[in-house]
Amino acid sequence: VYPEPALLPKDAAGRAKVRAIAAIVGCDIHPLGNLRVLNAVRALNGDPAAWTIGWIKEGFDAIEALLADAPAGDWCWGEEPGLVDCYVAAQIYAAVSRYGFDMAPYPRLSRMAGAAEAHPAFIKAHPLHQPDAV
């Protein structure tokens, strides 16, 4: 419906990788940071922060590996932001702000986070700029 800006790469292999990265965030990282899940871990006498950090690390390790052959640029998949950046930006923010997560081992993700911090759409969508932010 809205072809510009394109959220997915033009080539099939690129689209598949971008969707795989989005799935890592949507299925393996994001849900595990939800309060309901963290309360369940706590009820089992677990450490929710340590548990979540472990899943973030595994997810970011996998994403960084998938980005190894991505097109050059400041964004995850090239010179323009796309679907994967929308998924990953919020997870990086949560990992760093909630858990002090070290992004040093993730150069591609760190570069994208820097680009997002300067992009008007990402600035507007930033969690701290939402009406219910505390």
Salt bridges, closest charged atoms under 4 A:
ASP61 OD2 - LYS57 NZ 2.70
ASP69 OD1 - LYS17 NZ 2.71
